[in-house]
C-alpha cells in the first residue's frame, strides 16, 4: 500500500472549497465543513493521512516538507480554487518528483481532459465516486487498469471507462474513524450549528433536478442511494463515544428527508442515543414526519427556499410550490424546529421585482437564520449550459469568486445587471437581519448563554465586515 496523503489544499484564508459546502467560497461568517469527500477514501486506505489545510490554518510552506513522506497525494479541488490547487501540486512535485498526484472533485469530474493537461504535476484526475478508485491506485494498480480516471500518455489525455456507481453504501467504512485519527473537531464551525458539531453523509445523490445544484449533476447523480438506518445509527453511537464534546451531528445528504420512512427510522434510533442532530431538507416534509424527527432530537433543518417567486422556482426545476413551503415552515415553527433558510439571487427569470418579492417572502416566513448566495453557474450544471448559450456569463467559468475568496456575481441579464445582482446581496441581508423582530430574537438568545453571546458577537463583527466589503 502506497503511503498516501489526502489533502484539502491551502487556499484563501477561510476558503472552504472542496469540502461539503454548497457553494465553494468564503462565507459572510467564517465557517468550515468537514472534508468528508476525502475522509471516505482515506478510511479505505490503511495508514493514510488526511490533512485539512484551510481548517488547520496551514500554508503551502507548512505542507511542502511533507511531500517526501508520501508516495501518493490526493487533492480535492473545485472550480474557484483549481488554479491555486495546481500551484500546490507543482510545489509538492518539486519537493518529491516521484510523488504521484491525483485530483478529485466535481471540477475535474466534468473537465477531465482540460484538468489533466493543466499541469505536468497532475498524474491523474478521478471522476464521480472515487473511493475505490483511489484505493486501487494506492494498492499499486497501474493507471491503465483503474476505472474512473483520466491520465496522460505521450502528453495526451487518456480516459478510462467510468467507474460503476456503488449502490450499497454500507460497503464504505466509517468516516468518523478518520476524523478521530486526523482531524480536530473544534476546527469546524458553522454559524447555524452548535459548536463543536460533526457532519457526515448517510447517502449520496438527489432525485431533485435543480438546475443550479452542483453535486447531483456532477458527482452524486439523481438517484438517492443510502446507507441502512442501522448503519447510520451505529456510526453515530460510536461517534458519541469518541467525541463526547460534539454538541450536534449534521447529515449533509443533499436531501436527507427524500426517503421519509428511513429518516423516521434513523430519527428513532438517534432518539434512543439522546443526541442532538440536524439535516438538509426539502420544504415539503409533512407535519407527522417533522414531529417524529423533532421528538427524537432534531434541532434544525437546512432548507433551500431559493426564491419567493413561483416562476423562478419552475425555471430552476425546484419542484416546490410556494404554498407548500409556507405550510412546511409554519409546521416547523409550531414544532420548535429551527430553520436555516438558503436563498439565491440572480437565477434565470430574476428581476428587480422578483428580488423584492423574495426578500419580503424571507421576512414573512422568518427562518431562524439565512444564507443568501449569488447564482453560480458551475461547469457541469444545466445553469452553466444555459448561461453559455444565452450569453449570461460575465466572465469565464473561473470567475466565480474574487481574489479574496468571496463569491462574485458571474451572471448578467439584459434587464438586470451584474452590479444590481451583486448589490442586492447586502440589501437582502440587511433587510432580514436589521428588523426589530430579528434583532430582539438574537438579543434574547445572547442573553441566555455567555458562550452563545461571545460567538454571536464574533459573527456580528465578521458579518458587518462582509457587508462593508460588498458595498465597497
C-alpha positions as CSV (number, residue, x, y, z in Angstrom):
1,X,0.0,0.0,0.0
2,X,1.4,3.4,-1.0
3,X,2.0,6.0,1.7
4,X,-1.0,8.2,0.9
5,X,-1.8,11.8,1.7
6,X,-5.3,13.1,1.3
7,X,-5.1,16.9,1.2
8,X,-7.7,19.7,1.2
9,X,-5.1,22.2,-0.1
10,X,-4.2,25.6,1.4
11,X,-6.2,28.4,-0.2
12,X,-7.7,31.7,0.7
13,X,-8.0,32.5,4.4
14,X,-11.3,31.0,5.4
15,X,-12.0,29.4,2.0
16,X,-13.9,26.1,2.3
17,X,-13.7,24.9,-1.3
18,X,-13.7,21.2,-1.9
19,X,-15.3,20.1,1.3
20,X,-19.0,19.8,1.9
21,X,-20.2,23.4,1.3
22,X,-23.0,24.1,-1.1
23,X,-21.0,26.8,-2.8
24,X,-17.3,26.7,-2.7
25,X,-16.4,30.2,-1.4
26,X,-15.8,32.2,1.7
27,X,-19.0,32.8,3.6
28,X,-20.2,36.0,5.2
29,X,-19.3,34.4,8.5
30,X,-16.1,32.3,8.8
31,X,-17.0,28.6,8.7
32,X,-15.6,25.2,7.9
33,X,-17.2,22.0,6.8
34,X,-15.7,18.6,7.3
35,X,-13.7,17.2,4.3
36,X,-16.0,14.2,4.1
37,X,-15.3,13.5,0.4
38,X,-11.7,12.9,1.3
39,X,-12.3,11.2,4.6
40,X,-14.3,8.4,2.8
41,X,-11.4,7.1,0.6
42,X,-9.0,7.8,3.5
43,X,-10.9,5.3,5.5
44,X,-10.3,2.7,2.8
45,X,-6.5,3.3,2.5
46,X,-4.7,1.8,5.5
47,X,-2.2,4.1,7.3
48,X,-3.1,7.1,5.1
49,X,-3.2,10.7,6.4
50,X,-5.9,13.3,5.9
51,X,-4.8,17.0,6.2
52,X,-7.4,19.8,6.0
53,X,-5.1,22.7,5.5
54,X,-7.7,25.6,5.5
55,X,-9.3,24.4,8.7
56,X,-5.9,24.0,10.4
57,X,-4.6,27.3,9.1
58,X,-1.8,25.6,7.2
59,X,0.1,27.3,4.4
60,X,1.9,25.8,1.5
61,X,5.2,26.3,3.4
62,X,3.7,24.1,6.2
63,X,2.7,21.4,3.6
64,X,5.8,21.4,1.4
65,X,8.1,19.4,3.7
66,X,5.5,16.6,3.9
67,X,5.8,15.7,0.2
68,X,8.8,13.5,0.8
69,X,6.9,11.4,3.3
70,X,4.4,10.1,0.8
71,X,4.1,8.1,-2.5
72,X,0.6,9.3,-3.4
73,X,-1.1,12.6,-2.8
74,X,-4.8,13.1,-3.5
75,X,-6.0,16.7,-3.6
76,X,-9.7,17.8,-3.5
77,X,-10.2,20.7,-5.9
78,X,-13.0,23.0,-7.0
79,X,-13.6,25.3,-9.9
80,X,-12.8,28.5,-8.0
81,X,-9.7,27.0,-6.3
82,X,-8.4,25.0,-9.2
83,X,-5.6,27.3,-10.3
84,X,-4.4,27.7,-6.7
85,X,-4.6,23.9,-6.2
86,X,-2.4,23.3,-9.3
87,X,0.3,25.5,-7.7
88,X,0.1,23.4,-4.6
89,X,0.6,20.2,-6.7
90,X,3.5,21.7,-8.5
91,X,5.1,22.7,-5.3
92,X,4.7,19.2,-3.9
93,X,6.1,17.7,-7.1
94,X,9.2,19.8,-6.9
95,X,9.8,18.6,-3.4
96,X,9.3,15.0,-4.4
97,X,9.4,14.3,-8.2
98,X,8.4,10.7,-7.6
99,X,5.2,11.7,-5.8
100,X,2.1,10.6,-7.7
101,X,-0.5,13.3,-7.6
102,X,-4.2,12.9,-8.3
103,X,-7.1,15.5,-8.2
104,X,-10.6,14.7,-7.2
105,X,-13.8,16.7,-7.1
106,X,-16.7,18.0,-9.2
107,X,-14.4,20.3,-11.3
108,X,-12.1,17.5,-12.6
109,X,-15.1,15.1,-12.9
110,X,-16.7,17.3,-15.6
111,X,-13.5,18.8,-17.1
112,X,-11.2,15.8,-17.0
113,X,-9.2,16.4,-20.2
114,X,-8.5,20.1,-19.5
115,X,-7.7,19.3,-15.9
116,X,-5.2,16.6,-16.6
117,X,-3.5,18.8,-19.1
118,X,-3.4,21.8,-16.8
119,X,0.0,20.8,-15.3
120,X,2.7,18.2,-15.6
121,X,2.4,17.8,-11.8
122,X,-1.0,16.2,-12.1
123,X,-0.7,12.4,-12.8
124,X,-4.4,11.6,-12.9
125,X,-7.9,13.0,-12.2
126,X,-10.8,11.0,-10.9
127,X,-14.5,11.3,-11.7
128,X,-17.7,10.5,-10.0
129,X,-17.4,8.3,-6.9
130,X,-13.6,7.9,-6.4
131,X,-13.5,6.0,-3.2
132,X,-12.4,2.6,-4.6
133,X,-10.6,4.3,-7.5
134,X,-8.2,5.8,-5.0
135,X,-7.9,2.6,-3.0
136,X,-6.9,0.7,-6.2
137,X,-4.3,3.3,-7.1
138,X,-2.9,3.2,-3.5
139,X,-2.7,-0.5,-3.8
140,X,-0.3,-0.1,-6.7
141,X,-2.7,-1.0,-9.6
142,X,-1.4,0.5,-12.9
143,X,-3.4,3.6,-14.0
144,X,-4.5,2.0,-17.3
145,X,-6.2,-0.7,-15.2
146,X,-8.2,1.7,-12.9
147,X,-11.8,2.6,-13.8
148,X,-12.9,6.2,-13.4
149,X,-9.7,8.2,-14.1
150,X,-8.1,10.3,-16.8
151,X,-4.3,10.3,-17.1
152,X,-1.7,11.2,-19.7
153,X,0.1,9.0,-22.3
154,X,2.7,10.7,-24.5
155,X,1.4,14.1,-23.5
156,X,-2.2,13.4,-24.4
157,X,-5.2,12.7,-22.1
158,X,-6.5,9.1,-21.9
159,X,-9.8,8.4,-20.2
160,X,-10.6,5.0,-18.8
161,X,-14.1,3.7,-18.7
162,X,-16.4,5.2,-16.0
163,X,-16.5,3.5,-12.6
164,X,-19.7,1.7,-11.8
165,X,-21.9,3.5,-9.3
166,X,-21.9,2.0,-5.8
167,X,-25.4,1.2,-4.7
168,X,-24.5,-0.4,-1.4
169,X,-23.1,2.4,0.7
170,X,-22.9,0.1,3.7
171,X,-19.7,-1.2,2.0
172,X,-18.0,2.1,2.9
173,X,-16.2,2.3,6.2
174,X,-16.9,5.0,8.8
175,X,-15.6,8.4,8.1
176,X,-15.7,9.3,11.8
177,X,-12.8,6.9,12.4
178,X,-10.7,9.2,10.1
179,X,-12.0,12.3,11.8
180,X,-10.8,10.7,15.1
181,X,-7.4,9.9,13.6
182,X,-6.6,13.0,11.7
183,X,-8.9,16.0,12.4
184,X,-9.5,18.4,15.3
185,X,-13.3,18.7,15.7
186,X,-13.0,22.1,17.3
187,X,-11.6,23.5,14.0
188,X,-15.0,23.1,12.3
189,X,-17.8,25.6,12.9
190,X,-20.9,26.7,11.1
191,X,-22.9,29.8,12.1
192,X,-26.2,28.0,12.5
193,X,-24.9,24.7,14.1
194,X,-23.9,24.2,17.7
195,X,-20.2,24.1,18.3
196,X,-18.5,21.8,18.1
197,X,-20.5,19.9,15.5
198,X,-19.8,17.0,13.3
199,X,-21.1,16.4,9.7
200,X,-21.2,13.3,7.6
201,X,-23.2,11.7,4.7
202,X,-25.8,9.0,5.1
203,X,-26.4,8.8,1.4
204,X,-25.4,10.1,-2.0
205,X,-27.3,11.6,-4.9
206,X,-30.6,13.6,-5.0
207,X,-33.7,12.8,-7.0
208,X,-34.4,16.6,-7.5
209,X,-33.4,18.3,-10.7
210,X,-32.5,21.8,-9.6
211,X,-30.6,23.3,-12.5
212,X,-28.1,25.2,-10.3
213,X,-27.1,22.4,-7.9
214,X,-23.6,21.2,-8.3
215,X,-23.3,17.8,-6.6
216,X,-26.1,15.7,-8.2
217,X,-25.2,16.9,-11.7
218,X,-21.5,16.1,-11.4
219,X,-20.5,13.5,-8.8
220,X,-23.6,12.4,-6.9
221,X,-26.3,11.5,-9.5
222,X,-30.0,11.8,-9.4
223,X,-30.7,8.5,-7.5
224,X,-30.7,8.8,-3.8
225,X,-28.5,5.9,-2.6
226,X,-28.4,5.4,1.1
227,X,-26.8,3.6,4.0
228,X,-29.1,1.5,6.0
229,X,-30.7,3.1,9.0
230,X,-28.9,0.8,11.5
231,X,-25.5,1.5,9.8
232,X,-26.1,5.3,10.4
233,X,-27.2,4.8,14.0
234,X,-24.2,2.6,14.7
235,X,-21.8,5.2,13.4
236,X,-23.4,8.0,15.5
237,X,-23.3,5.7,18.6
238,X,-19.6,5.2,18.0
239,X,-19.0,8.9,17.3
240,X,-20.8,9.9,20.5
241,X,-18.4,7.7,22.4
242,X,-15.3,9.0,20.6
243,X,-16.4,12.7,20.6
244,X,-18.2,13.5,23.8
245,X,-17.6,17.2,23.2
246,X,-19.7,17.2,20.0
247,X,-23.0,19.0,20.6
248,X,-24.7,18.4,17.3
249,X,-24.5,15.9,14.4
250,X,-25.4,17.2,10.9
251,X,-26.4,14.9,8.0
252,X,-25.1,16.5,4.8
253,X,-27.0,14.5,2.3
254,X,-28.4,16.7,-0.4
255,X,-31.9,16.0,0.8
256,X,-31.9,13.7,3.9
257,X,-35.8,13.7,4.0
258,X,-36.3,12.4,0.5
259,X,-36.7,8.9,2.0
260,X,-39.1,9.8,4.8
261,X,-39.6,6.3,6.2
262,X,-35.8,5.9,6.5
263,X,-35.4,9.3,8.0
264,X,-38.0,8.4,10.6
265,X,-36.2,5.1,11.4
266,X,-32.9,6.9,11.8
267,X,-34.6,9.6,14.0
268,X,-36.0,7.0,16.4
269,X,-32.6,5.4,16.7
270,X,-30.9,8.7,17.4
271,X,-33.6,9.5,19.9
272,X,-32.5,6.4,21.9
273,X,-28.9,7.7,21.8
274,X,-30.0,11.0,23.2
275,X,-28.1,13.1,20.6
276,X,-29.0,16.4,19.0
277,X,-28.9,16.4,15.2
278,X,-29.8,18.4,12.1
279,X,-30.0,17.8,8.4
280,X,-30.8,19.1,4.9
281,X,-34.5,19.0,4.0
282,X,-36.8,20.0,1.1
283,X,-39.6,22.3,2.1
284,X,-42.3,19.7,1.7
285,X,-41.8,17.4,4.7
286,X,-45.2,16.6,6.3
287,X,-46.0,17.5,9.8
288,X,-46.1,13.9,11.0
289,X,-42.6,13.2,9.9
290,X,-41.3,16.5,11.3
291,X,-42.8,15.7,14.6
292,X,-41.2,12.3,14.8
293,X,-37.8,13.8,14.0
294,X,-38.3,16.7,16.5
295,X,-39.3,14.2,19.2
296,X,-36.1,12.3,18.6
297,X,-33.5,15.1,18.8
298,X,-33.9,17.1,15.6
299,X,-32.9,20.7,16.3
300,X,-32.6,22.4,12.9
301,X,-33.3,21.9,9.2
302,X,-31.2,23.5,6.4
303,X,-33.8,24.3,3.7
304,X,-33.2,25.6,0.2
305,X,-36.0,28.0,-0.5
306,X,-34.0,29.7,-3.3
307,X,-36.7,32.2,-4.3
308,X,-40.0,33.6,-3.3
309,X,-41.2,33.7,-6.9
310,X,-43.0,30.7,-8.2
311,X,-42.0,31.2,-11.8
312,X,-38.3,31.2,-10.9
313,X,-38.8,28.0,-8.9
314,X,-40.3,26.5,-12.0
315,X,-37.4,27.8,-14.1
316,X,-34.8,26.1,-12.0
317,X,-36.9,22.9,-11.7
318,X,-37.1,23.2,-7.9
319,X,-40.2,21.1,-7.7
320,X,-41.6,23.1,-4.8
321,X,-44.8,25.2,-4.6
322,X,-44.6,28.4,-2.5
323,X,-47.8,27.5,-0.6
324,X,-46.4,24.1,0.3
325,X,-43.1,25.7,1.5
326,X,-45.1,28.2,3.6
327,X,-47.1,25.5,5.3
328,X,-43.9,23.4,5.9
329,X,-42.3,26.5,7.5
330,X,-45.3,27.1,9.8
331,X,-45.2,23.5,10.9
332,X,-41.5,23.8,11.8
333,X,-42.2,27.0,13.8
334,X,-45.1,25.3,15.5
335,X,-42.9,22.3,16.5
336,X,-40.0,24.5,17.6
337,X,-37.7,23.2,14.8
338,X,-35.2,26.0,13.8
339,X,-34.6,26.6,10.1
340,X,-31.5,27.9,8.3
341,X,-33.0,29.1,5.0
342,X,-30.9,29.5,1.9
343,X,-31.8,31.8,-0.9
344,X,-30.2,32.6,-4.3
345,X,-30.3,35.9,-6.2
346,X,-29.7,36.1,-9.9
347,X,-31.4,32.9,-11.1
348,X,-33.0,32.8,-14.6
349,X,-36.1,35.0,-14.6
350,X,-34.8,37.2,-11.9
351,X,-35.9,40.9,-12.0
352,X,-35.8,43.8,-9.6
353,X,-39.3,42.9,-8.7
354,X,-38.7,39.2,-8.0
355,X,-35.7,40.2,-5.8
356,X,-38.0,42.4,-3.7
357,X,-40.6,39.6,-3.7
358,X,-38.0,37.1,-2.3
359,X,-36.9,39.5,0.4
360,X,-40.5,40.0,1.5
361,X,-41.0,36.3,1.4
362,X,-38.0,35.6,3.6
363,X,-39.1,38.2,6.1
364,X,-42.6,36.7,6.1
365,X,-41.7,33.1,6.7
366,X,-38.9,34.2,9.0
367,X,-36.3,31.4,9.2
368,X,-34.1,31.5,12.3
369,X,-31.1,32.3,10.1
370,X,-30.5,32.7,6.4
371,X,-27.8,32.4,3.8
372,X,-28.0,34.4,0.6
373,X,-25.9,33.3,-2.4
374,X,-25.4,34.7,-5.9
375,X,-26.4,32.3,-8.6
376,X,-23.3,30.3,-9.5
377,X,-23.1,28.6,-12.9
378,X,-20.7,25.9,-12.1
379,X,-19.4,23.8,-15.0
380,X,-21.3,20.6,-15.3
381,X,-24.7,22.1,-14.3
382,X,-27.6,22.9,-16.5
383,X,-27.4,26.5,-15.3
384,X,-23.9,26.8,-16.7
385,X,-25.1,25.4,-20.1
386,X,-28.0,27.9,-20.1
387,X,-25.7,30.8,-19.2
388,X,-23.2,30.0,-22.0
389,X,-26.0,29.5,-24.6
390,X,-27.8,32.7,-23.7
391,X,-24.7,35.0,-23.2
392,X,-25.4,35.5,-19.5
393,X,-21.8,34.8,-18.3
394,X,-19.9,38.0,-17.4
395,X,-16.6,36.1,-17.4
396,X,-15.3,32.6,-17.7
397,X,-16.1,29.6,-15.5
398,X,-13.2,30.6,-13.2
399,X,-14.7,34.0,-12.3
400,X,-17.0,32.6,-9.6
401,X,-15.1,34.2,-6.7
402,X,-13.0,37.3,-6.2
403,X,-9.3,37.2,-5.4
404,X,-10.1,37.3,-1.7
405,X,-12.3,34.1,-2.0
406,X,-15.7,35.8,-1.7
407,X,-18.3,35.0,-4.3
408,X,-18.9,37.4,-7.1
409,X,-21.9,37.8,-9.5
410,X,-21.0,36.0,-12.6
411,X,-24.3,36.3,-14.4
412,X,-25.9,39.3,-16.0
413,X,-29.2,39.7,-17.9
414,X,-30.3,42.4,-20.4
415,X,-32.8,43.7,-17.8
416,X,-30.7,43.1,-14.7
417,X,-27.0,43.9,-14.5
418,X,-24.3,42.1,-12.7
419,X,-23.9,45.1,-10.4
420,X,-27.5,45.2,-9.4
421,X,-27.5,41.4,-8.6
422,X,-24.3,41.9,-6.5
423,X,-25.6,44.9,-4.6
424,X,-28.9,43.2,-3.8
425,X,-27.0,40.6,-1.7
426,X,-26.1,43.1,1.0
427,X,-29.6,44.6,0.8
428,X,-31.2,41.2,1.3
429,X,-29.1,40.5,4.4
430,X,-29.8,44.0,5.9
431,X,-33.5,43.9,5.3
432,X,-33.7,40.5,7.0
433,X,-31.4,40.8,10.0
434,X,-31.9,44.5,10.8
435,X,-35.6,44.1,11.6
436,X,-36.6,44.9,15.2
437,X,-38.2,41.4,15.4
438,X,-35.0,39.6,14.4
439,X,-32.7,41.9,16.5
440,X,-34.9,41.2,19.5
441,X,-34.8,37.4,19.0
442,X,-31.0,37.4,18.6
443,X,-30.5,39.6,21.7
444,X,-32.7,37.2,23.8
445,X,-30.6,34.2,22.6
446,X,-27.4,36.0,23.5
447,X,-28.7,36.9,27.0
448,X,-29.4,33.2,27.7
449,X,-25.8,32.0,27.2
450,X,-22.4,33.6,27.7
451,X,-20.8,31.2,25.2
452,X,-23.5,32.0,22.7
453,X,-23.1,35.7,23.2
454,X,-19.3,35.5,22.5
455,X,-20.0,33.6,19.4
456,X,-22.7,35.9,18.1
457,X,-20.6,39.0,18.8
458,X,-17.7,37.5,16.8
459,X,-20.0,36.5,14.0
460,X,-21.5,40.0,14.1
461,X,-18.2,41.6,13.6
462,X,-17.4,39.3,10.6
463,X,-20.9,40.0,9.2
464,X,-20.5,43.7,9.4
465,X,-17.1,43.5,7.7
466,X,-18.7,41.3,5.0
467,X,-21.4,44.0,4.3
468,X,-18.8,46.8,4.1
469,X,-16.7,44.8,1.7
470,X,-19.7,44.1,-0.5
471,X,-20.7,47.7,-0.5
472,X,-17.2,48.8,-1.5
